[in-house]
Amino acid sequence: MSENTTIPVKVGVVLDIKTWLGKMGQSCISMALSDFYASHGHYKIRLVPLIRDSKRDVVGAAAAAVDLLQNEDVQAIIGPASSMQANFLIRLGDKSRVPIISFSATSPSLSSLQSQYFIRATLNDSAQVPAIRAIIQAFGWREVVLIYEDNEYGNGVIPYLTDALQEIDARVAYRSVFPPFATDDQIYEELYKLMTMSTRVFIVHMFTPIGPRLFPMAKEVGMMEEGYVWILTDGITDILSSLDESVVDSMQGVLGVKPHVPRSKELESFKIRWKRKIQREYYPTNNESFELNIFGLWAYDAASALAMAVEQVGATNFTSQNSYISRNSNDLATLRVSQTGPYLLRSLLRTRFRRLSGDFDIVDGQLHSSDFEIVNVIGKGERMVGLWTQKDGIVRNSKSTNYKASLGTIIWPGESASVPKGWVLPANGKKRLRIGVPVKKGFSEFVKVTRDLDTNDTHVTGYCIAIFDAVMAALPYSVPYDYIPFETSDGKAAGSYNDLINQVYLQKFDAVVGDTTIIANRSLYVDFTLPYTESGVSMIVPIIDKRSKNAWVFLKPLTWDLWVTSACFFVFIGFVIWVLEHRVNEDFRGPPSNQVGTILWFSFSTMVFAQREKVVSNLARFVVIIWFFVVLILTQSYTASLTSMLTVQQLKPTITDINELIRNGERVGYQKGSFVYGFLKWMKFDETKLVIYESPDELDELFSNRSSDGGIAAAFEEIPYMKLFLARYCSKYTAVQPTYKFDGFGFVFPKQSPLLPDVSMQVLNVTEGAKMVQFEKTWFGQTPSCPDLTSSVSSNSIGLNSFWGLFLSAGVASSVALIICIATFLYENRDTFKHLDPRASVWRQIKAMATRFDDKDLSSHTFRKSEMVDRSSINGVDAVTASPATNFPPSPSSLSIQTQSNSAFVGGRETPSSEYGEPFSPI
């Protein structure tokens, strides 16, 4: 074989030759092979493309493929143009082991065929879904309408779009499906239907020819005006440059996504050469300018990749053999099975190179995903306003990562620069929202409906109305609405709150505003905004003043154990002081009865600090100081507690346990129309014991009568009503625990209402601001000065637990002083006690020691001073008689006392004497 001999390898090309895509694809494939072999002249293999026209038909594409496989012995097929045509060709490729390479079949459903011989040299339609989702998320739209054609191409991406939107809490409100060859009447009918819906965000996934027909009609019916949002998938966005000017003019303000193609010198050079070729071959007399799109680049790259793969396989075996794969007697039964197909397939999957549209890299049988441009249709063409990347999401350029800040200026339909909110209300041709409001007799501070008899105009005011008006005024767009009272022809309430809320579910009202509580069973049919009031249900009961008014109230400040302990300590402290002072202080001496009286008088007089006796012993002074501190705290506490019992109101609820009401069969009240009725039945209250009231005055009147006389023992009310009622009657009633949790008041909207997220956001802004305080003052007035109803003044008596530390300190100090005193006495008289008669009983020895203790301690400074005065007297006896007056008879002389005291302890031969009383002697 000559070195210059080349080996031809046939490859089929199945295209819609008469379409723009077919012409562009054919020219790009031809240029790709020419450029490849011009730069690789030494390659021995030459691809020979065999062109077949599918005639824009699935059957035509299948027939062309069978002809190529059976009669031309092709080793690969480039094409077909559409996803519908590709479905059958893929199965043919599997049976004949011939790779099918498509540069324009983008439907994700083709991946489900799991054909190893199908190579998608284009992007899967699902690759653009994250970019579309990012646009929806960036502008906060909550509902979209999907518009697509009912075929393989249109249906394939819809599940991916739906799932992606759900991930960002956006909902597909409607799916508008068009037949591929829909008539004008069908298109108009569907567009008029879309106009009656509230959603204004449309995602269009269509291809030619129906896609370009849609927008001129949409403009004609008024759907390209301000407030509308149109987002195109790459099916139409990629061919914008080839659309008629009138079509592009009808698409002003539309957003679209398309694969991002990096700029390069090679790409620009190719575009220039391609324009010359297309002009020369197809439009030699037309001076019109033509733009190459992404499908042409993918066709060029697919042909280049196939040429590389064929060269890598080599020319050793490009032959086929007959293999019967079916028993049917038609041409399909004799399809040739390619022996080179598996080798060519592996070579294609390994092919990597820098292509015109970027890097050519086949992953899982399809082109690896790339970035997407976000374009805005303006004037005669498009302008890029952002870029979506897998790493950073939407960016303005490679250095920006912030969503909205990253998008350039967008001109929306109607030449508006304001971001559309994505919906309009009300729908179905209505001009204003119909807001239902409750009609009620009482608690008009929340909602009040008044009618002007002269003009028959209805005025709705109140706390709830003021909050709703403030919320709607804070929205970034205007929403007109009217308040419609939920009433009968005679002006009475038309039903309960559940009936009112049900009107939203029945689409008779667009919303409900009022004191409507958020509860679970209501949320099954409607949606609520975030709550704007406190939540919960509490029990209201009368209160009584339990101040003690009996004659023995002065005993209640202290508990009995504290009274007993105090009395015992008074006596104990008096005894300790007597022991410490008896031998050194004349005030604590005298006859036994007088000394007992002194003990009791001294100890109890310290309670009012009225004791007259002087304390001369240091130990006694120490004990008295500690005791004075104890008495001071004890008396002050007693005084404070008694004052509280006699002067401060001690308000107590009449009932504190809901089970007590049920057990005793008491009558309880609830507000008319409230959900509290169902709550009480759930709590197992007897239905015959439930009493309705409509206003605070009626509730007060019911409480005035006993439960047995037609009144009520308690009422169950929501916290906002409870606070209003207690503010008016705070001196008579209170709320008791527990509080049963509910979600408070909220505004009612239909399920999936697009208004709901924005209104809830503004509810937060209003409730967190200063306006709420102003609304409360306006509709509820200033809160009166009322006793604290959540906690009453404690009337419990003071117990020993509060003072045991003080008594312990006093007891320890007294005991220590007493021990020191006795120890000192025993030590000073140790020699004397040695002479006690050992034969005497223990009792007589103790009596002898007691007698010794009863004597004066003449060594004390108090008695030494008295002795010096006696010696200076002229007459000793008279001096003693003339000593400072006491309550006792004159004492014997000091000498006489000392002699007698000593003789009481000598062998028992002398009779002991005492200053007062009978002497005793040991036996």
Buried (B, 14 or more C-beta within 10 A) or exposed (E): EEEEEEEEBBBBBBBBBEBBBBBBBBBBBBBBBEBBBEEEEEBEBBBEBBBBBBEBBBEBBBBBBBBBBBEBBBBBBBBBBBBBBBBBBBBBBBBBBBBBBBBBBBBBBBBEEEBEBBBBBBBBBBBBBBBBBBBBBBBBBBBBBBBBBEBBBBBBBBEBBBEBBEEBEBBBBBEBBBEBEBEEEEBBEBBEEBBEBBBBBBBBBBBBEBBBBBBBBBBEBEBBBEBBBBBBBBBBBBBBBBBEEEBBBBBBBBBBBBBBBEEEEEBEEBBEEBBEBBBEEBEEEEEEEBBBBBBBBBBBBBBBBBBBBBBBBBBEEBEBEEEEEEEEEEEBEEBBBBBBBBBBBEBBBEBEEEBBBBEBEBEEBBBEBBBBBBBBBBEEEBEEBBBBBEEBBBBBEEEBBEBEEBBEEBBBBBEBEEBBBBBBBBBEEEEEBBBBBBBBEBBBBBBBBEEEEEEEEBEBBBBBBBBBBBBBEBBEEEBEBEBBBBBEEEEEBBBBBBEBBBBBBEEEBBBBBBBBBBBEEBBEBBBBBBBBBBBBBBBBBBBEEEBBEEEEEEBBBBBEEBBEBBEEBBEBBBBBBBBBBBBBBBBBBBEEEBBEEBBBBBBBBBBEEEBEBEBBBEBBBBBBEBBEEBBBEBBEBBEEBBEBBBEBEBBBBBBEEBEEBBEEEBBBBBBBBBBBBBBBEEBEBEEEBBBEBBBBEBBBEBBEEEBEEEBBBBBBBBBBBBBBBBBBBBBBBBBBEEBBEBBBBBBBBBEEBBBBBBBBBBBEEBBEEEBBEEBBEEBBEEEEEEBEBEEBEEBEBBEBEBBEEBBEBBBEBBEEBBEBBEEEBEEEBEEBEEBBBEEBEEEBBEBBBEBBBBBBBBEBEBBEEBEEEBEEBEEEEEBBEEBEEEEEEEBBBBEEBEEBBEBBBEEBEBEBBBBBEEEBBBE
